[in-house]
Amino acid sequence: MTFETADSVTLKIWDRSTTHHTLDALVHDFSLRHNTSKASIAVTCSGPNTFTVSLDSAAKATAFDAHSL
């Protein structure tokens, strides 16, 4: 199960042994896609084995400013 918006991805990870690797890869890809550092990305546990990776509010504002020019 995966849900994706412009500034977030919610993912259910069924195999607990791959959680770290999967989240690390997702954060890396997300930072490249949004041209931001990994420090500007938040990972939250949004349910059992369900994680949401999103831009933090400062990164959202910067991305909005860059796209509005």
FENVENPE-V95725 format. One line per field, one symbol per residue. ss: DSSP state (A for helix, B for strand, O for the rest). phi: phi as a letter, one per 40 degrees, with the letter a starting at -180 (. if undefined). psi: psi as a letter, one per 40 degrees, with the letter a starting at -180 (. if undefined). A space follows every 50 residues. Layout:
BEGIN
ss=???
phi=???
psi=???
END
This chain:
BEGIN
ss=OBBBOOOBBBBBOOOAAAAAAAAAAAAAAAAAAOOOOAAABBBBBBBOOB BBBBBOAAAAAAAAAAAAO
phi=.bbbbcbabbbcbccccbddccccccccccccccfbccccbbbbcbicfb bbbaccccccccccccccc
psi=hhhhadeihhhhhdhdeedddddddddddddddefiideehhhiheahfh ihhiiiddddddddddee.
END
